[in-house]
């Protein structure tokens, strides 16, 4: 069983345009969807659609549109009543595959609600193979909440503790890294942001930051280097999604790997025409942990992550793929070795 935890879920509305978005203009949508969302919710939706058992833990009242939509989709959920509506997030997609997102902050939490939500997570996680902590934190929840959750999960379950995947960004990710999550799942922009939090190399100009993220998507060697450096700050392993350029997996360091050059895996496939990238990264993480919990190899787990993410990006809104959408046949993989003296990588195996 895979448990997902979404402290700040949302109803995700997607508007599909037939032309690029023009700010200040009036445009008509050619399609629209409304799906239950938030990173952890999306992971559970992807797992459920693929036939993998999952429980979504989240706040929300029984009649909230997010909980009702999960019920409609057959996603098992355990929810903490709030007495307040959950947020709505809006995404606008165009024919070029560009997505613009507008996210609401979410309902405010006090200490009592925060503690009750953490307790619900502990109750739901008994016997789980993986717990995915995912998404932003709602107002009022302390920035180190994910670090607290990782620590309490391991203290509570000891040797039976589930593996913990972490998919968030900004201060919550940086604060949680010293708690040593088993796997982090940033994209290129989030990886740069996280690395900057530990090195102080912050880029204030948003346009420059986006340019650096675009360059990083084209440079898996650099992504491996940055993620490997983050392993020394607490991340045990990292799955880095690089948009149209695939993904890289940096496995957990072992006693032998600490003495040699770090080895990573890269996977990529032929170009696709994306309809919406909303939830594609969440689907990738779902694919990886679903394969990993069955004992699949790191290569096969990475390829399954890629297949899930690519399929999700090919569907409208945040609709998640079902098994008939998935194929790894067209995917390629290679091992990358990071030279400790330079930033160069050497391809040692391709399949």
Helices and strands as residue ranges (DSSP letters): E 2-6, E 10-16, E 31-37, H 39-49, E 54-59, H 65-73, E 76-80, E 87-93, E 99-103, H 111-124, E 130-134, H 145-157, G 158-160, E 163-167, H 170-177, E 183-184, H 188-199, H 206-217, H 220-231, E 238-241, G 243-245, E 247-250, G 257-259, E 263-268, H 280-292, H 298-313, G 323-325, E 332-338, E 345-350
